[in-house]
Amino acid sequence: MTPWARAAVVIYPVVAFTLGVVGFIYAPRYRLFFHELRLAFDAAQNANGQFVSPPAPSVPDWNLLFAPFSIAAQIVFLIWQYRAATVARQLGYPARHSPGWGVAFWFIPIVNFWMPYQAIRDCLPPGHRERKTLLQVWILLLVSDVTIPWLTIGSAYARPIGVAVLVGLGVLEAFVAFRAYRVVMAVGEQHRQGVVSLYQHPRY
């Protein structure tokens, strides 16, 4: 699964950046919507009438186009994570979570902010240098999740700010892709060496 996982961790940030570009392109439509929303709210306040929300901006649902790639990448990565965690457990690496729970935590609110990171981290032995790389990737993924909505809002009111944020998002996603690729490679290599050593020097 390692070659597929390497592709998955590159596809995900590419899709995220593409959605950021889409948000930048269609930001003026959101600016008009926000303006009409404010006017409707002011009118309802001044006339003590009922608030009537303006129609949502007409924006192509690009998420539907990119969703198959994103979902496929996530499925492949989760299968890889489960198998990597299973091998790590067989090699005797200490782990906070079982392979199954490590995958399940991705879908549980609140705890999905840090427990999936712990599960992936424990696929590497304590002290491995790529554990720090994984922490960098995880923090940047969280930053990326909040950057894309603010990119759209910022671009709606100040295009230069939107351009700056979009460039920053591109750098961030490139860093995530290269670093995540490096972590997946490190896990695969570490497990390969561990399995070879286990066969050469069995514990029992």
C-alpha positions in Angstrom: 0.0 0.0 0.0 3.0 2.4 0.4 3.1 3.5 -3.3 -0.7 4.2 -3.2 -0.3 6.0 0.1 2.4 8.2 -1.3 0.1 9.2 -4.1 -2.8 9.8 -1.6 -0.8 12.3 0.5 0.0 14.3 -2.6 -3.5 14.3 -4.0 -5.1 15.6 -0.9 -3.1 18.9 -0.6 -3.4 19.4 -4.4 -7.2 19.2 -4.1 -7.1 21.6 -1.1 -5.2 24.2 -3.0 -7.5 23.8 -6.0 -10.5 24.5 -3.8 -8.6 27.6 -2.6 -8.2 28.8 -6.1 -11.9 28.2 -6.8 -12.8 30.2 -3.7 -10.6 33.1 -4.9 -12.1 33.1 -8.3 -15.7 33.2 -7.1 -15.1 35.5 -4.1 -16.8 38.6 -5.8 -20.1 36.7 -5.8 -19.8 36.1 -2.1 -19.0 39.8 -1.6 -22.3 40.7 -3.4 -24.2 38.2 -1.3 -22.7 39.6 2.0 -23.7 43.1 0.8 -27.3 42.0 0.0 -27.4 40.1 3.3 -26.5 43.3 5.2 -29.1 45.4 3.4 -31.8 42.8 4.1 -30.8 42.7 7.8 -30.8 46.6 8.0 -34.2 46.7 6.3 -35.7 44.2 8.7 -34.3 46.1 11.7 -35.5 49.6 10.5 -39.0 48.4 9.5 -39.3 45.9 12.4 -40.2 43.4 9.7 -39.3 39.9 9.0 -35.8 39.2 7.9 -35.7 37.7 4.4 -32.4 36.3 3.4 -31.2 37.0 -0.2 -30.6 33.9 -2.4 -27.3 32.3 -2.0 -24.6 33.1 -4.6 -24.8 30.9 -7.7 -21.4 29.1 -7.6 -20.6 25.8 -9.4 -20.3 23.1 -6.8 -16.7 22.2 -7.6 -16.6 20.0 -4.5 -18.6 17.4 -6.4 -15.9 17.4 -9.1 -13.0 17.0 -6.7 -14.8 14.8 -4.1 -14.0 11.5 -5.9 -10.3 12.2 -5.8 -10.3 13.4 -2.2 -12.4 10.5 -1.0 -10.3 7.9 -2.9 -7.1 9.5 -1.4 -8.6 9.3 2.1 -9.7 5.7 1.7 -6.3 4.6 0.5 -4.6 6.5 3.2 -6.7 5.0 6.0 -6.1 1.5 4.7 -2.4 2.2 4.6 -2.6 3.7 8.2 -4.4 0.6 9.5 -1.9 -1.8 7.9 1.1 0.3 9.0 -0.2 0.5 12.6 -0.7 -3.3 12.6 2.9 -3.9 11.4 4.2 -1.4 14.0 2.3 -3.3 16.8 3.8 -6.6 15.5 7.3 -5.0 15.6 6.7 -4.0 19.2 6.5 -0.2 18.8 4.6 1.4 21.7 1.2 2.8 20.7 -1.5 4.8 22.4 -4.3 3.4 20.2 -5.2 0.2 18.4 -5.0 0.2 14.6 -8.8 0.2 14.4 -9.3 3.1 16.7 -6.5 5.0 15.0 -8.7 5.0 11.9 -12.0 5.6 13.7 -10.7 8.7 15.4 -10.7 10.5 12.0 -14.5 10.5 12.1 -15.0 11.4 15.8 -15.4 15.2 16.4 -13.0 17.0 18.7 -10.7 14.0 19.2 -10.0 14.1 15.4 -7.8 17.2 16.0 -5.0 15.2 17.6 -5.6 11.4 18.0 -5.2 10.5 14.3 -1.8 12.2 14.6 -0.9 10.1 17.5 -1.9 6.9 15.7 0.2 7.8 12.7 3.1 8.9 14.8 3.2 5.5 16.6 3.8 3.8 13.3 7.4 5.0 13.8 9.5 3.9 16.8 10.1 6.4 19.6 12.9 8.9 18.8 12.6 8.5 15.0 13.4 11.9 13.3 10.4 11.8 11.1 8.1 12.0 14.0 8.9 15.7 14.1 8.2 16.0 10.4 4.8 14.4 11.0 4.0 17.0 13.7 4.8 19.8 11.2 2.5 18.2 8.6 -0.3 17.8 11.1 -0.1 21.4 12.3 -0.1 22.7 8.7 -3.1 20.5 7.9 -5.1 22.2 10.7 -3.9 25.6 9.4 -5.0 24.7 5.9 -8.5 23.7 7.0 -9.1 27.2 8.4 -7.2 29.1 5.7 -9.4 28.2 2.7 -12.7 29.7 4.1 -10.8 32.9 5.1 -9.2 33.0 1.7 -12.6 33.3 0.1 -13.8 35.9 2.6 -10.6 38.0 2.3 -10.6 37.8 -1.5 -14.2 39.1 -1.5 -13.2 42.4 0.0 -9.5 42.8 -0.8 -8.1 41.0 -3.9 -4.4 41.7 -3.0 -4.9 40.1 0.4 -6.6 37.2 -1.4 -3.6 36.8 -3.7 -1.2 36.9 -0.8 -3.2 34.2 1.1 -3.5 32.1 -2.0 0.3 32.1 -2.6 0.8 31.3 1.1 -1.7 28.4 0.8 0.1 27.1 -2.3 3.4 27.1 -0.3 1.7 25.5 2.7 0.1 22.7 0.6 3.4 22.0 -1.3 5.2 21.7 2.1 2.4 19.3 3.3 2.7 17.2 0.2 6.5 16.8 0.3 6.7 16.3 4.0 3.8 13.8 4.2 5.4 11.9 1.3 8.6 11.8 3.3 6.8 10.4 6.4 5.1 7.6 4.4 8.4 6.7 2.8 10.0 6.6 6.3 7.3 4.4 7.7 7.6 1.9 4.8 11.4 1.8 5.1 11.4 1.4 8.9 8.9 -1.4 8.7 10.8 -3.2 5.9 13.9 -3.1 8.0 12.0 -4.2 11.1 10.4 -7.2 9.4 13.7 -8.3 7.9 15.4 -8.0 11.3 12.5 -9.9 12.9 12.9 -12.8 10.5 16.7 -12.8 10.8 16.5 -12.6 14.6 13.2 -14.1 15.7 12.1 -13.4 19.3 10.9 -17.0 19.9 
